[in-house]
Amino acid sequence: MSDWKDQLSQMVYSTDSGRIEPDEEPEQIPEGDGIVRLKRETKGRKGKGVTIVTGLALPKDELKKFAKKLKQQCGVGGSVKDYDIELQGDQRDSIEAYLKAEGYKVKRSGG
């Protein structure tokens, strides 16, 4: 019969240093094909449209900073979800112009 200590995966608290946080794994940034895609979507949003920006191969923290710039450029709200930037409303025209000025290759996808 195995000892109960063998069943523990890791120590979570030590009297010397307090709570022990698990080692963080390196961030898995989804690789793209070098093209930033703009898509307008209304599904699951009670008819309210959002513009989704995908294909930016950036770490989460840099992606949040970039999303902030896009939101300021368009004057709307938005968020970052699963390495995609969601902006309120149909902002494809202004985002496309901004991204092309920044040197990105941009395509519109979907409807």
Helices and strands as residue ranges (DSSP letters): H 4-7, E 13-14, E 18-19, E 35-41, E 50-54, H 60-74, E 78-81, E 84-88, H 92-101, E 105-108
